[in-house]
Amino acid sequence: MTKAYVISADDLNNLIHQSIRSALSEQSENTTGKDRFLTIAEASEYLNLAKQTIYGLTSTRGIPFMKRGKKLYFRRTELETWVLEGKKKTVKEIEREV
């Protein structure tokens, strides 16, 4: 048996507005935030690598980046792809392939 709850129209209206704001905020973070450009400091923090390491990887073209003037930019999705390309297969994955 379900219980009935009584809620005022104002409370329901506030609850709906909060839910919509929350959903829009999450959607905004997932679309624009995920593929926005990162600075070298943000890329360093995101990848947990020192800035000098990032500079070294850009000089050898070992990491995807863009350059405008003296500024370096990185796309979060490209960095994720770059990290995943370095994934090593587990023993079970190798055994399944054989």
Secondary structure by P-SEA (a helix, b strand, c coil): cbbbbbbcaaaaaaaaaaaaaaaaaaaaaacccccccccaaaaaaaacccaaaaaaaaaaccccccccccbbbbbaaaaaaaaaaaccccaaaaaaac
